[in-house]
Amino acid sequence: MNSLFTPCCEKCTHTKETPCADLIKCAVEGPICHEDKNCHKVKQNRLKYLQGADSDLTYVYIGMGTCGLAAGADKIYNFMAKQLEKKKIPTVMKKVGCFGLCTEEIMVDVKKPGFPRVSFAQVNLERAAEIIDVFIEHDTIPEGYLLGTVPMGLSSDDSLQDQVHYINDFPMMKKQQRLVLRNCGIINPESLEEYVMRRGYKALTKVLFSMKPDEVITEVIDSGLRGRGGGGFPTGKKWLFTRKAEGKRKFLICNADEGDPGAFMDRSVLEGDPHSVIEGMIIAAYAIGAEEGYIYVRAEYPLAIARLKKAIANLEANGILGDNILGSGFNFHLKVKMGAGAFVCGEETALIGSIEGKRGIPRPRPPYPANSGLWGYPTNINNVETFANVALIIDKGANWFKSIGTPKSSGTKVFALTGKTKNSGLIEVPMGISLREIIFELGGGLQNDKQFKAAQIGGPSGGCLPVELLDTAIDYDSLQRAGAMMGSGGLVVMDEDTCMVDVARFFLNFTKKESCGKCIPCREGTARLLEVLENIVKSNPNSSEEELQKRYQSINQLERLAHVIKDTAACGLGQTAPNPVLSTLKYFKNEYEAHVYDKRCPAKQCRGLLVYRINPKVCRGCGICAKKCPQGAIVGERAHSHFIVPDKCARCGACVEFCPFDAITVS
């Protein structure tokens, strides 16, 4: 268990029972409780040691987030630890959080005397051995898988400039501004001391001993921080409503129920820097007058849960969480609540019901949680990324935060960049950056140099933006005008081979399954929308005239039904469920028309509309396709051109895959 209160001598009075406001300064700079500095050598130079600047040691940092572990980072860690011990090389092995570069896992950074911290990508056992033998032992940096160098901020009072660009010269990092992700990949997330060395809990001591709750709220309001969970409501105003609400008890909740497909922003922050979220929560609790809080995190995040619980235990052991925090007289108790993975519990009132032990179903508003939330008491809810910004705002000031981003969307935004880009992973960019910059500069363009078609932003509640909107600024208002939304930060890039009707069908299928079923517009409306989409992507050659008429009217039916759901659903999730349909209809209506009227999928992705034909001029009659066809749909004599029976064809594509003469076409 980490302890910042280890007494250095009889004169030292800093203990858990008698903490003081100067605890954080004492931990970083050495004791200030008495004059004899020499008796506290253990704490002196600790900053340099923890950050890898000690002149006699080599430091090896290995990304041990869920993504790294899934790629085998634990094996690399154990291998390098054994080899370095065997070679008797003085080394500090450090387990750090996710670096954010998913396509480059497993990542290993090395800081050795006389060299900058260098970062290596896609490290396997062979490359790990080469890093030890060539670089650590013989001072030659392997070039083939070198990403670049990592700036190291060594003073607790340094500016955040060293955190703006994490890996120099690597395209995916060049335009990033890592504020929320400032410590991810830099510190051991399970070390309270390492967080403190990076200015951790300095904002908390400032709040507890030199600011009144109203002053804290004013600072957050002035910063322009908006909720990073979806709608972008001003964070400070939300706090103000809860503070002014009357109630014997008040609660604070962190929404870490990250349910969007392909989203992993909150998970990475909780795994890589849990203390930044907790510090923001303690500050928020002080501001609104709450003494009890919950972090609601999905059970599918076991590593995040384990690191959160360890962080909470460390803080309680050191008097930074619980009763009489740092001797200030302020109390705040924090618990981790595991969710069962229901997407609807990302909606704040459904989340509250889940914490209360009830089924996660949205509640009518008003009353809003700020007035009547958890067990009927005033409750404030923000998400992981929102809380991770708070300490920076208090430490650096509202004007500093407001200088980043746009006038109406201050600060940065974390995105999970996935899909068909060459580089994928976790990025943090200033608000106002364009979609084009993210995809073609940070993302490196599209795989196989294919044409960009659309970007789905905001998850199932968001929308698809076409190539004409590539220069859209990434901020709350611009995205809303374009028919999308910021959401929690999912960003899926699609290329020319993507069927937009199929994309809408995918997200509708997700929201239909995740509907809580409380209100008819969402429960029945999403099912009907999906039913229409399913019919559009199929072709029945024996359709009756009545069925054909229904098919021809399906586009109007989709649009009309989507607007009804949007206007009448009970909660925000239901109201935004039709967004993928509406945005694809708006920007890709020609694809819907091709599906409906021509019974053709332009992207050749909808199996129900594909037509397989054998070109008689190319077919040699070898019979391989007939042998591979699972339906027996291919007929013909050997050495003569074959034929595909349309009614039997399952459109599996096996014939195309195995034809040695490329005689089969798909349209």
C-alpha positions, 0 to 999 in steps of 0.5 A: 500500500502506498503511503505518503505519510511515512514518518521520517523522524520523531519531528515529522508530524504528517500522519493519517491521523494528523494530515495537513494542507501541505501534504502534497508539497511535502511528498514532492519536495521533501518535508516542510514540517521541520528544519532537518531536511537530511533525515528525509532522504527517502523522499528527496529526488523521488520525482526523478526516480519515479519519472525515469530520470535517475542517472544510474537506472534504466526504465522500461515502460510497458502498456498494460491496459486491456488492449496491451494485455490482450495482445500479450503485454504480460508475456513481454513484461515477464520476458524482459524482466527475467532477461534484464535480471539475468544480465544484471542490468539495473532496471526499473520495470514499470506497468503503465496504462494504454498508450492509445495506439491500438494498431501499434500494440504491444508498445514498450518505452525505454528510458536509459541514462544519456538517452531520451525516452524512446518508444517501440511499436509492435514488440514481440519476444524477438523484438523485446530481446533485440531491444535489450541486446542492441539498445539497453546493452549497447546503446544502438536504437533499433530503427525498424519499429521505433515510433519516436521519442517521448518528452519527459516533464521532470518538475512538479511545477512544469507546464503541461507543454510536455504533455501536448505531444506524446510521441514526437514525429509519429503522425497520430500524435502530432495534433493531439493535445493530451490533457485528459490522457496526460498520464496514460502511458506515463505513470503506473496507474496503481501508484498514488505517489506517481500521480502526485508527482505529476501535480496530482491532488494539488488542485484538491488541496487548493480547493479545500484550503483556499476556495469556497464551494461557490468559487469552485463552481464559478471557476468551472462555469467560467472555463466553459467545460461541457459534459463529455458524455453526450449532450454537452450540458455546461458542467458548472451549471449542473453543479450549481443546480445540485448545490442549490437544491435542498436535501439532507443528503447529496450524492455524486455519481461518475457515469462510466457505463460506456456502452457504445459499440467500438468505444473505449475512452472511459475504460482507458482513462480508468485503467491508465489514470484513475486518480485524475477521475477521483480527484475531479470527483472529490472537487465536485463533491466539495463544490455541491456539498455531497459526502457520498459518491459512486462510480458506476462502471460496467462489469465488463471492465475488470481491470478498470474496476480493480485499479479503481478499487486499489486507488480508493483504498490507497486514498483512504489509507492516506487520508485523501478520501473518507472522513476529514480529508487532509484535515480539512473537515470535509468528508467524502466516501466513494464506492464502485458500483458494477453495472450489468452492461445494459446500454440504457443505463448510460442514461442518468435516470436509468443509471440511478435506478440501477444503483438503487437495485432496481431495473434500469429504466429511464424516469420522467423528467422533471424532476431532474436528478439535481433536485431528486435523484438517488433515493430522492436526494439531489444528485449530480452525474458526470462522466469519466472524461468530464471529471478528468478535466476538473483538476486541470481547470482548478490547477491552471485556471478557467482562462487557460482551459478556455484558450483551448478549443472554440469559444462555445466548446472549450478544451479537448475531446477524447475519441476512439478512432476505429474503422477503416483508418490506417491508424486506430486507437485513442486520440485527444484533440482540441475542440474545433479540429476538422474531421478531415484532419483527424481522419487523414492526418492522425488516422493516416488516411484509409486502409489500402488507400480506398476512398473515404465514404462516411464517418459515424460519430456519436455512436448509436445516437449519432449520425453519419457524415459524408465526404462533403462534410469532411471539413466540419469542425469537431465541436458540439454545435457544428456536429449538431447542425450537421445532423450528428452529435459529439456523444461520448466519443466514438468515431468510426471511419467507413470507406467506399465498400461500406453500405450505408443502409447496412450501417443504419441497420446495424445500429438499429439492431443494437438500439432495438435490443438495448431498449428498456421497453418502457415506452412504445415509441422506442420499444415498438418504433425501433423494431418497426424501423429495423423491420423495414430496413431488413426488407429493403436489403432483401429481394424476393423475385416472387413478390406480389404487387402489394408487397412491391408497393410497400417496398416502394413506399419504404423510404417515406415510411422510414423517414416518417417513423424515425421522426415520430420516435424522435419526437415521442420517445421517453428518454434521450436514448430513445429520442436519438435512436433514429439518428443513424437512419435520418443521417444516412437518409439525408446524405445517402438517399441514393443508396436507399433508392438503389436498394428499393427500386433497383434491388441493388446494393451499390457497395455489394455488401447486402447479400440478399440483393447480390446477383452471382453470374458466370461469364460464359466467355471466361468459364472453362467448365472445370467444375470447382465452383460447383463442388464448393457450392453448399446449395448445389446451385451451380450446374453444367457439364465438364469443359462447358460453361456453367450456370448459377440457378438464382433461386438456389443461390445462397449468395455465400461467395464460395464460388467467387473465392474458389474460381481459378479463372475469375469467371464469376461476377457479382452485381 
